[in-house]
Amino acid sequence: MRDWRGGLLVLLTTAGLCGTAMAAAPLKPCRIEGIPNELLCGSLQRPLDPARPDGVKITIHYLVVPAMARNKQPDAVLMLAGGPGQSAIKVAPRVLQRLSRLNNRRDLVFVDQRGTGLSAPLECPDDSKLPITEQLDTAAQMRRLDACRATLEKLPYGQDGGLRFFTTTIAMQDMEAVRQALDVPQWNLIGGSYGTRAALEYLRQFPAQVRRTLIDGVAPPDMVLPASFSTDGQAALDKLFDAHAKTHPQLRADWAKLLASLPRAVTVQQPLTGVPEHFTVDRELLLRAVRGPLYQPALAAALPAAIQAAARDGRFDGLFGLTTAFGSGKGMKLAMGMHFSVVCAEDMPRLAQATDTPGTDFRNVDADMYARICKTWPRGDVPADFYKVPPAPSPVLLLSGGADPATPARHGERVAKALGAGQPARVQHLVVPEAGHGVMAVGCMRDVMFRFIDAKTDAEALPQDAACATRIPRPPAFQPVQGGPAQ
């Protein structure tokens, strides 16, 4: 859940697509908030349940950013959003600049995956502005989610177990239907975070329809999110302590002192409203507050000062303010109904078999939370092949951040090995040691992305040189300005 508290992120055969394709609405001029120029929007009707083509229908909406050049390349770029639960169309303004060189000669396509944005959304009410005491009450959280699920199950596409049909496998069949509707011969896939899982699933189902694949922050299908988040969050936190050991030699001791002081009553200004509120900070809340900033090294650089202020002076405003900064911005809000429909179906059934060792501090925080929610959430069917990553049929470039608390390099390494089985030259895994969650926005990486996708032949596509990014150092620790005496 990407809110001010931090925390998480986050089927049928291809024959299910045949005979179920429906006429797409013609592309129409449209405008999207955050993008100044006129674009094209389209929609496509799809069966909620691919096995029942005559049953309930949902509408899949998509945005096309036309290529700037008249003599454009036919292979469009498909951007797969993260989460799970992000709207690709709402994310478009945030990523368009990074893809500007690709957009010179290629259309960019953003599809709101089923359950997100405009495509049969499964959204829960935003509780980010509720009083902190209401947000943090676990029983109240569960009641709000139960109420949200009950509301979603009354929607035309939520009735009779409809929430079971929002899995990644079915959603990628929608992406294939959009490709056919736009008459795109092949996609160039770009996926970030959960979008990497989506890209791998599309590549598994429709290998001939993919020209190039770039995945950033690899979240493989066998990841078991609630378990891996504890392991990876702990590794990122430990790396933070090591990185700032010289400037903050007492940081580990301050952290241990802070944990030992919990639970404790505090007063904090609500980060979004500025209203002072009184509540109790426990271990679970503190860990979620710390995890959010770890996603972005620029924000994590302020964690040492925030931890010190909380441990030594009892001031927690810095910690919760940093988490708000991480979760703010257009396109960051997740459709939580879609989020749970995916995670409860694809990850939770495998939790008992997960081999990740829980973090010393994080323990089972996320696993326990998801277990409570998924106990009553409708669960879709997932085929065994979903969890397999077959050899890559075309070039794949994987990107990982060495300081990523959610999808660090260990996951990318595993996927790269599977994709490169038999033909390792088709796959490259680039690790940016001091990057967090998401490498595409780092320095020169947009040029690396462009060269990879624009290369005329597969042999020219890989390997790519990313030394301009891998040499970028970690941001130094933030030092609060000390006010002097009034003049």
C-alpha positions in Angstrom: 0.0 0.0 0.0 1.6 3.2 -1.1 0.2 5.7 1.3 1.8 7.9 3.9 2.3 4.9 6.2 4.5 3.2 3.6 4.4 -0.5 2.9 3.5 -2.6 -0.1 3.9 -2.2 -3.4 2.5 -5.3 -5.6 -6.5 -18.6 -15.8 -6.8 -19.3 -19.3 -4.8 -20.4 -22.3 -4.2 -18.1 -25.3 -7.1 -19.9 -26.9 -9.3 -17.9 -24.6 -8.6 -14.9 -26.7 -9.7 -16.4 -30.0 -13.3 -15.8 -30.7 -13.7 -13.2 -28.0 -12.2 -10.2 -29.8 -14.7 -7.4 -30.0 -14.8 -4.3 -32.1 -12.7 -1.4 -30.8 -14.1 2.1 -30.8 -12.3 4.4 -33.3 -9.4 6.5 -31.8 -10.6 9.9 -30.9 -8.7 13.1 -30.1 -8.4 13.6 -26.3 -6.5 15.5 -23.7 -4.9 14.1 -20.6 -4.2 16.1 -17.5 -0.5 16.9 -17.3 0.2 16.6 -21.0 -0.2 19.8 -23.0 -0.7 18.5 -26.5 -3.7 16.6 -28.0 -3.5 12.8 -28.0 -5.6 9.9 -29.1 -7.9 7.8 -26.9 -9.6 4.5 -27.6 -11.5 1.7 -26.0 -12.3 -1.9 -26.5 -15.0 -4.2 -25.0 -13.8 -7.4 -23.5 -15.5 -10.3 -21.7 -15.1 -10.2 -17.9 -14.6 -14.0 -18.0 -12.8 -15.1 -21.2 -14.5 -18.5 -20.9 -17.9 -16.7 -21.2 -17.6 -14.4 -24.2 -21.4 -13.8 -24.1 -21.4 -12.9 -20.5 -20.6 -9.6 -18.6 -18.5 -7.1 -20.6 -16.0 -4.6 -19.4 -14.4 -1.7 -21.4 -10.6 -1.4 -21.6 -9.4 2.1 -22.2 -6.1 3.1 -23.7 -4.1 6.2 -24.7 -2.0 6.5 -27.8 0.7 9.2 -28.0 1.4 9.3 -31.8 4.9 9.3 -33.1 6.2 12.7 -34.0 7.7 11.7 -37.3 5.5 11.0 -40.3 7.7 8.1 -41.4 7.2 6.2 -38.1 8.2 2.7 -37.2 5.3 0.2 -37.0 6.3 -1.4 -33.7 4.7 0.6 -30.9 5.9 0.9 -27.3 3.5 -0.5 -24.7 4.0 0.8 -21.2 2.9 -1.5 -18.4 2.2 0.2 -15.1 3.2 -0.9 -11.6 1.4 -1.5 -8.3 -0.4 -3.8 -8.9 -3.1 -1.1 -9.2 -1.6 1.8 -11.0 -3.4 3.5 -14.0 -1.1 3.5 -17.0 -2.9 6.5 -18.4 -2.5 8.5 -15.2 1.2 7.5 -15.1 1.8 8.7 -18.7 2.6 12.4 -17.8 5.2 11.2 -15.3 7.1 9.0 -17.8 6.5 10.7 -21.1 9.7 12.8 -21.0 11.8 9.6 -20.4 10.3 8.1 -23.5 10.5 11.2 -25.7 13.3 9.9 -27.9 11.4 6.7 -28.6 8.3 8.8 -29.3 10.1 10.5 -32.3 9.4 7.5 -34.5 7.2 5.2 -32.5 3.7 5.4 -31.0 3.5 5.1 -27.2 0.5 3.2 -25.9 -0.8 3.3 -22.3 -3.5 0.8 -21.5 -5.4 1.0 -18.2 -5.2 -2.6 -17.1 -8.5 -4.1 -16.1 -9.4 -3.0 -12.6 -7.4 0.3 -12.9 -8.1 3.9 -14.1 -11.0 3.9 -16.6 -11.0 0.1 -17.2 -13.6 -1.4 -14.9 -11.9 0.2 -11.9 -11.7 -1.6 -8.5 -11.0 1.4 -6.3 -11.4 1.7 -2.5 -12.1 5.1 -0.8 -9.0 7.1 -0.2 -8.3 7.1 3.6 -5.1 9.2 3.4 -6.9 12.3 4.9 -8.6 10.4 7.7 -7.4 11.2 11.3 -4.2 9.2 11.9 -5.8 7.3 14.7 -8.4 5.9 12.3 -5.8 5.1 9.6 -3.7 3.2 12.1 -6.4 1.2 13.8 -5.9 -2.3 12.3 -9.4 -3.4 13.1 -10.8 -0.2 11.4 -8.6 -0.9 8.4 -10.0 -4.3 8.0 -13.6 -3.0 8.3 -12.9 -0.4 5.6 -11.5 -3.1 3.3 -14.5 -5.4 4.0 -16.8 -2.5 3.2 -14.9 -1.8 0.0 -15.0 -5.4 -1.1 -18.8 -5.5 -0.4 -19.2 -2.4 -2.6 -17.1 -3.7 -5.4 -19.0 -7.0 -5.4 -22.2 -5.0 -6.2 -20.7 -3.6 -9.4 -21.9 -5.2 -12.7 -18.4 -6.6 -13.1 -18.0 -7.5 -9.4 -21.1 -9.6 -8.9 -21.1 -13.5 -8.8 -17.4 -13.7 -8.1 -16.4 -11.1 -10.7 -13.3 -10.0 -8.7 -11.7 -13.3 -9.6 -11.2 -12.2 -13.2 -8.6 -9.5 -12.7 -5.5 -11.7 -12.7 -2.4 -10.8 -14.7 -2.9 -13.7 -17.2 -6.4 -12.4 -18.2 -5.3 -8.8 -18.3 -2.5 -9.6 -20.7 -5.0 -11.1 -23.1 -6.6 -7.7 -23.0 -3.3 -6.2 -24.0 -3.1 -8.6 -27.0 -6.6 -7.5 -28.0 -5.5 -3.9 -28.0 -2.5 -4.8 -30.2 -4.8 -6.4 -32.7 -7.2 -3.4 -32.6 -4.4 -0.9 -33.2 -2.9 -3.2 -35.9 0.5 -3.1 -34.3 2.6 -6.0 -35.7 4.7 -6.3 -32.5 5.0 -4.5 -29.2 8.1 -3.2 -27.6 7.3 -3.8 -23.9 8.4 -1.5 -21.1 7.3 -2.6 -17.6 8.1 -1.2 -14.2 7.7 -2.9 -10.8 4.5 -5.0 -11.1 4.6 -4.1 -14.8 7.6 -6.4 -15.1 5.5 -9.3 -14.0 2.8 -8.3 -16.5 5.5 -8.0 -19.3 6.9 -11.5 -18.5 3.4 -12.9 -18.6 2.6 -11.2 -21.9 5.9 -12.5 -23.3 5.0 -16.0 -22.1 1.6 -16.1 -23.7 2.4 -14.2 -26.9 6.1 -14.5 -27.6 5.8 -13.9 -31.4 4.1 -10.5 -30.7 7.1 -9.0 -28.8 10.0 -7.4 -30.5 11.9 -6.1 -27.4 11.3 -6.2 -23.7 12.7 -3.8 -21.1 11.7 -4.5 -17.4 12.7 -2.2 -14.6 12.6 -3.4 -10.9 11.9 -7.0 -11.7 9.0 -8.6 -9.8 8.9 -12.2 -11.1 5.7 -14.3 -10.9 7.2 -16.6 -8.3 8.2 -13.7 -6.0 5.6 -14.1 -3.3 5.4 -10.4 -2.6 4.4 -10.3 1.1 7.4 -12.6 2.0 10.0 -11.1 -0.2 9.2 -7.6 1.0 10.4 -8.4 4.5 13.7 -9.8 3.3 14.4 -7.1 0.7 13.2 -4.2 3.0 15.6 -5.4 5.7 18.5 -5.6 3.2 17.8 -2.0 2.0 17.6 -0.7 5.6 20.9 -2.4 6.5 22.5 -0.9 3.4 21.4 2.5 4.5 22.9 2.1 7.9 26.2 1.0 6.3 26.2 3.8 3.8 25.9 6.5 6.4 28.1 4.9 9.1 30.7 7.7 8.9 28.3 10.6 9.1 26.0 9.0 11.6 28.0 6.5 13.6 25.3 6.1 16.1 22.5 5.4 13.6 22.2 1.7 14.3 22.1 2.4 18.0 19.5 5.1 17.5 17.4 2.7 15.5 17.7 0.0 18.2 16.8 2.6 20.8 13.8 3.7 18.8 12.5 0.1 18.3 13.0 -0.6 22.0 10.9 2.4 23.0 7.8 1.2 21.2 4.9 1.4 21.6 4.9 5.1 22.5 2.4 7.9 22.4 3.4 10.7 20.0 2.1 13.9 18.6 2.5 14.4 14.8 1.1 16.9 12.3 -1.0 14.9 9.8 1.3 15.2 6.7 -1.5 16.1 4.3 -3.6 18.4 6.5 -1.1 19.8 8.9 -3.5 19.1 11.9 -1.6 17.9 15.0 -2.8 14.5 16.1 -2.1 12.2 19.0 -1.6 8.5 18.5 0.5 5.5 19.4 3.5 4.4 17.3 4.0 0.6 17.3 6.6 -1.5 15.6 4.5 -2.2 12.5 3.7 1.4 11.9 7.3 2.5 12.3 8.6 -0.1 9.8 6.0 1.0 7.2 7.0 4.6 7.7 10.7 3.8 7.1 10.2 1.6 4.1 8.5 4.2 1.9 11.5 6.6 1.7 13.9 3.6 1.0 12.3 3.4 -2.5 14.0 6.7 -3.5 17.7 7.3 -2.4 17.1 11.0 -2.4 14.4 10.6 0.2 16.3 7.9 2.1 19.2 10.4 2.5 17.0 12.2 5.1 16.2 9.0 7.1 19.3 9.2 9.3 18.3 12.6 10.6 14.6 11.6 10.9 15.5 8.4 12.9 17.8 10.4 15.1 15.1 13.0 15.8 12.6 10.3 16.7 15.0 8.3 18.9 16.6 11.1 20.8 14.0 13.8 20.9 10.7 12.0 20.3 10.0 14.0 17.1 8.3 11.8 14.5 7.2 14.5 12.0 10.2 13.9 9.8 9.6 10.2 9.4 5.9 10.5 8.4 6.6 13.6 6.3 9.2 11.6 4.2 6.7 8.8 3.7 4.1 11.3 2.4 6.7 12.7 0.0 7.2 9.2 -1.4 3.5 8.5 -1.9 2.5 11.8 -3.4 2.1 12.8 -7.0 -0.3 12.1 -9.9 -0.6 8.4 -10.8 0.7 7.1 -7.5 -2.6 6.1 -6.0 -3.4 2.4 -6.4 -6.8 0.8 -7.2 -6.7 -1.4 -4.1 -9.5 -3.7 -5.2 -7.4 -4.6 -8.2 -4.3 -4.8 -6.1 -5.8 -7.5 -3.8 -7.4 -9.3 -6.6 -3.9 -9.9 -8.1 -1.9 -10.5 -4.9 -4.5 -12.7 -3.2 -4.7 -14.9 -6.3 -1.1 -15.0 -7.4 1.1 -14.6 -4.3 -0.8 -15.6 -1.2 -1.5 -19.2 -2.1 2.3 -19.7 -2.3 3.2 -17.9 1.0 3.5 -21.1 3.0 6.1 -22.4 0.5 8.1 -19.1 0.4 11.8 -19.6 1.1 12.7 -15.9 1.9 14.0 -15.4 5.4 12.0 -12.7 7.2 14.0 -9.6 8.0 15.3 -9.2 11.5 13.3 -6.0 12.0 10.5 -6.3 9.4 9.6 -9.9 10.4 6.1 -10.9 9.1 4.5 -7.4 9.0 3.3 -7.5 5.4 2.6 -11.3 5.4 0.3 -11.0 8.3 -1.6 -8.0 6.9 -2.2 -9.7 3.5 -3.2 -13.0 5.1 -5.9 -11.1 7.0 -7.2 -9.4 3.9 -6.9 -12.3 1.5 -8.8 -14.6 3.8 -12.1 -13.2 2.5 -11.1 -11.7 -0.9 -12.3 -13.6 -4.0 -9.4 -15.5 -5.5 -8.9 -16.2 -9.2 -7.4 -19.3 -10.7 -3.7 -19.2 -11.7 -2.2 -21.8 -14.0 1.0 -23.5 -13.0 2.8 -22.2 -16.1 2.2 -18.6 -14.9 5.1 -19.1 -12.4 7.5 -20.3 -15.1 9.8 -18.0 -17.1 10.6 -19.6 -20.4 13.7 -18.7 -22.5 13.4 -15.3 -24.2 12.3 -15.4 -27.8 13.7 -11.8 -28.4 16.1 -9.4 -26.7 15.3 -8.6 -23.0 17.0 -5.8 -21.0 16.5 -6.1 -17.2 17.2 -3.1 -14.8 17.7 -3.3 -11.1 18.6 -0.9 -8.4 21.1 -2.0 -5.8 19.4 -0.1 -3.0 15.8 -1.2 -4.0 13.8 -2.3 -0.9 11.1 -4.1 -3.1 12.7 -5.6 -6.2 16.5 -5.7 -5.7 18.9 -7.3 -8.1 18.5 -10.8 -6.7 15.2 -11.1 -8.5 16.5 -9.8 -11.7 19.4 -12.2 -11.6 17.0 -15.2 -11.3 14.9 -14.0 -14.2 17.8 -13.2 -16.4 19.2 -16.7 -15.9 15.8 -18.2 -16.9 15.3 -15.9 -19.9 18.8 -16.5 -21.1 18.7 -20.3 -21.0 20.2 -21.6 -24.2 20.8 -18.1 -25.7 22.4 -15.8 -23.0 23.3 -13.2 -25.6 19.6 -12.3 -25.8 19.5 -11.1 -22.2 21.3 -8.4 -20.2 20.9 -7.5 -16.6 22.1 -4.0 -15.7 22.4 -3.2 -12.0 22.8 0.4 -10.8 24.3 -0.1 -7.4 23.0 3.1 -5.7 19.6 3.3 -7.4 16.3 2.6 -5.6 13.0 1.3 -7.0 13.1 2.2 -10.6 16.2 2.8 -12.7 14.7 4.3 -15.9 14.7 7.8 -14.4 18.3 7.7 -13.4 20.7 9.9 -15.3 21.3 8.6 -18.9 19.1 5.5 -18.7 16.6 7.0 -21.1 19.3 7.0 -23.7 20.2 3.4 -22.9 16.5 2.5 -23.3 16.3 4.3 -26.6 19.4 2.5 -28.0 18.1 -0.9 -26.9 14.7 -0.5 -28.5 15.8 1.5 -31.6 18.6 -0.9 -32.6 17.8 -2.2 -36.0 18.9 -5.8 -35.3 18.8 -8.0 -32.3 22.6 -8.3 -32.4 22.9 -4.5 -32.1 20.4 -4.3 -29.2 22.6 -6.0 -26.6 24.8 -5.5 -24.8 24.2 -1.9 -23.7 26.7 0.3 -21.9 25.3 1.9 -18.8 28.4 3.1 -17.1 27.1 6.6 -17.1 24.4 5.4 -14.5 26.3 2.7 -12.6 28.9 5.2 -11.5 26.4 7.5 -9.9 27.1 7.7 -6.1 24.5 7.4 -3.3 23.2 10.9 -2.2 24.9 12.0 1.0 23.0 12.1 4.2 20.8 15.1 4.8 22.1 17.4 7.5 19.4 19.6 9.1 20.2 23.3 9.2 20.9 24.4 12.7 19.4 27.8 13.4 21.6 30.4 15.2 20.6 33.1 17.6 18.3 35.8 16.3 20.1 38.9 15.1 
